[in-house]
Amino acid sequence: MAHIVRDRSSRPFGGRFAARLLRNRRGGASLEFALILPMFLLLSTAVLEMGVMLFVDTVLDGAAADAARRIRTGEAQLSADPTATFRSRLCDSLYVMVDCERVWIDVRPFGSFAAVVAPLQFDEDGEPVDLAFTPGGSGQITLVRALYRWEFLTPIVGRVLGSDGSNALLLVSTNVFRNEPYEL
């Protein structure tokens, strides 16, 4: 008796082969995992990065408030170099979370709380312009801002949350207070 061999090479997905392939469930979980894994990793990375960014924002707020206390009590104004005194305290409070060289500071006095208006302006490179360090005198209203540009590692999150369409977000810590009375 002779065996008849059919040539199925001409139609690899036709007939019984296709039906058997569609019924086969082995490897289905692997395929689903391979399809879902990139989105899961992106989402996990984005959640982790947002958590770190919010932690850095909190550290920046605390450091700015601590350094602003030096201005509020007059300690910075009474020192030989008010800017260095303020920046030194700010950098000490940032620990290793933020590169202090990349933190911009803006300190301005105002006549009243209602007069506190200081919009941020940026140059074409995204750097803030018109920043000042004028801590004001005894009893004056003072605005203290610390600014830091957070660069996202996750490109999609950066494009969605970026402040100017870039892969970065500007973190701003603002403190407004009346300087305590102190003697010059």
C-alpha positions as CSV (number, residue, x, y, z in Angstrom):
1,M,0.0,0.0,0.0
2,A,1.4,3.3,-1.0
3,H,1.2,6.4,1.2
4,I,0.0,9.5,-0.4
5,V,1.7,12.7,0.8
6,R,-0.1,15.9,0.3
7,D,1.8,19.1,-0.5
8,R,0.6,21.7,2.0
9,S,3.3,24.2,1.2
10,S,1.2,26.0,-1.3
11,R,-1.5,26.9,1.3
12,P,0.1,27.1,4.8
13,F,-2.9,28.8,6.4
14,G,-5.7,27.1,4.6
15,G,-7.9,24.2,5.6
16,R,-7.3,22.1,8.7
17,F,-3.9,23.8,9.5
18,A,-5.6,27.2,10.0
19,A,-8.4,25.7,12.1
20,R,-5.9,23.9,14.3
21,L,-3.7,27.0,14.7
22,L,-6.7,29.1,15.8
23,R,-7.8,26.4,18.3
24,N,-4.3,26.2,19.8
25,R,-4.1,28.1,23.1
26,R,-0.5,27.3,24.1
27,G,1.5,30.5,24.3
28,G,-1.5,32.7,24.5
29,A,-0.5,34.1,27.9
30,S,3.0,34.8,26.6
31,L,1.7,36.7,23.6
32,E,-0.7,38.7,25.8
33,F,2.1,39.4,28.3
34,A,4.4,40.6,25.4
35,L,1.7,42.9,24.1
36,I,1.0,44.4,27.6
37,L,4.5,44.6,29.0
38,P,5.7,47.8,27.2
39,M,2.6,49.8,28.4
40,F,2.9,48.3,31.9
41,L,6.6,49.3,32.1
42,L,5.9,52.8,30.8
43,L,3.1,53.3,33.3
44,S,5.1,51.9,36.2
45,T,8.1,54.2,35.3
46,A,5.8,57.2,35.0
47,V,4.2,56.6,38.4
48,L,7.7,56.2,40.0
49,E,9.0,59.3,38.3
50,M,6.0,61.4,39.3
51,G,6.5,60.2,42.9
52,V,10.1,61.3,42.8
53,M,9.2,64.6,41.2
54,L,6.6,65.3,43.9
55,F,9.1,64.4,46.6
56,V,11.7,66.8,45.1
57,D,9.0,69.5,44.9
58,T,8.3,69.0,48.7
59,V,12.0,69.1,49.5
60,L,12.3,72.4,47.4
61,D,9.4,73.9,49.3
62,G,10.9,73.0,52.7
63,A,14.3,74.3,51.8
64,A,12.9,77.5,50.4
65,A,10.8,78.1,53.6
66,D,13.8,77.4,55.8
67,A,16.1,79.7,53.8
68,A,13.3,82.4,53.7
69,R,13.4,82.3,57.5
70,R,16.9,83.8,57.3
71,I,15.4,86.8,55.4
72,R,12.3,87.1,57.6
73,T,14.4,87.3,60.8
74,G,16.9,89.7,59.2
75,E,19.8,87.2,59.6
76,A,20.6,87.4,55.8
77,Q,20.3,91.2,55.6
78,L,22.7,91.6,58.6
79,S,25.3,89.2,57.2
80,A,28.3,90.4,55.1
81,D,26.8,88.7,52.0
82,P,23.0,88.3,52.1
83,T,22.9,86.3,48.9
84,A,25.5,83.8,50.0
85,T,23.9,83.4,53.4
86,F,20.5,82.7,51.8
87,R,21.9,80.3,49.1
88,S,24.0,78.5,51.6
89,R,21.0,77.7,53.8
90,L,18.9,76.8,50.8
91,C,21.6,74.4,49.4
92,D,22.1,72.8,52.8
93,S,18.4,72.1,53.1
94,L,18.2,70.5,49.6
95,Y,20.6,67.7,50.6
96,V,21.5,65.7,47.5
97,M,18.0,65.7,46.0
98,V,18.5,68.8,43.8
99,D,21.6,70.2,42.1
100,C,21.8,73.6,43.9
101,E,23.6,75.2,41.0
102,R,20.5,74.7,38.9
103,V,18.1,76.4,41.4
104,W,17.2,80.0,40.6
105,I,16.2,82.4,43.4
106,D,14.0,85.5,43.2
107,V,13.6,87.7,46.3
108,R,11.7,91.1,46.1
109,P,10.2,93.5,48.7
110,F,6.7,94.9,48.3
111,G,4.8,97.7,50.0
112,S,1.8,95.6,50.9
113,F,0.4,92.0,50.4
114,A,-2.0,93.3,47.8
115,A,0.9,94.7,45.7
116,V,2.6,91.3,45.5
117,V,2.7,90.6,41.7
118,A,5.7,89.2,40.1
119,P,5.0,87.2,36.9
120,L,7.8,84.9,35.6
121,Q,9.4,85.8,32.3
122,F,11.6,83.4,30.3
123,D,14.1,83.9,27.5
124,E,14.1,81.8,24.3
125,D,16.2,79.1,26.1
126,G,13.6,78.7,28.8
127,E,15.7,80.4,31.4
128,P,14.0,82.8,33.8
129,V,14.9,86.5,33.3
130,D,14.5,89.5,35.5
131,L,15.3,87.7,38.8
132,A,16.4,89.8,41.7
133,F,17.8,89.4,45.2
134,T,16.5,92.3,47.3
135,P,15.5,91.0,50.7
136,G,13.9,94.2,51.9
137,G,14.1,95.8,55.3
138,S,12.5,95.4,58.7
139,G,8.7,95.1,58.5
140,Q,8.6,94.9,54.7
141,I,6.5,92.4,52.8
142,T,8.9,90.0,51.0
143,L,8.4,87.5,48.2
144,V,10.9,84.6,48.1
145,R,10.8,82.1,45.2
146,A,13.0,79.1,44.4
147,L,12.7,77.7,40.9
148,Y,14.0,74.4,39.6
149,R,13.5,72.7,36.2
150,W,12.7,69.0,36.6
151,E,13.8,67.0,33.6
152,F,11.6,63.9,33.0
153,L,13.2,60.6,32.1
154,T,10.0,59.2,30.7
155,P,9.4,61.1,27.4
156,I,5.7,60.7,27.1
157,V,5.1,62.0,30.7
158,G,7.4,64.9,30.0
159,R,5.5,65.9,26.8
160,V,2.2,65.6,28.6
161,L,3.2,67.4,31.8
162,G,6.0,69.7,30.4
163,S,5.3,73.3,31.0
164,D,6.4,74.6,27.6
165,G,6.1,71.5,25.4
166,S,9.6,70.3,26.4
167,N,10.5,67.3,28.5
168,A,10.7,69.5,31.6
169,L,8.5,71.0,34.3
170,L,9.3,74.1,36.3
171,L,8.9,73.6,40.0
172,V,8.3,76.8,41.9
173,S,8.3,77.3,45.6
174,T,6.8,80.7,46.8
175,N,6.9,82.3,50.2
176,V,5.4,85.7,51.0
177,F,5.7,87.2,54.5
178,R,6.3,90.3,56.5
179,N,9.9,90.7,57.7
180,E,10.2,90.7,61.5
181,P,11.4,93.9,63.2
182,Y,15.1,93.8,63.5
183,E,17.9,96.4,64.1
184,L,20.4,97.3,61.4
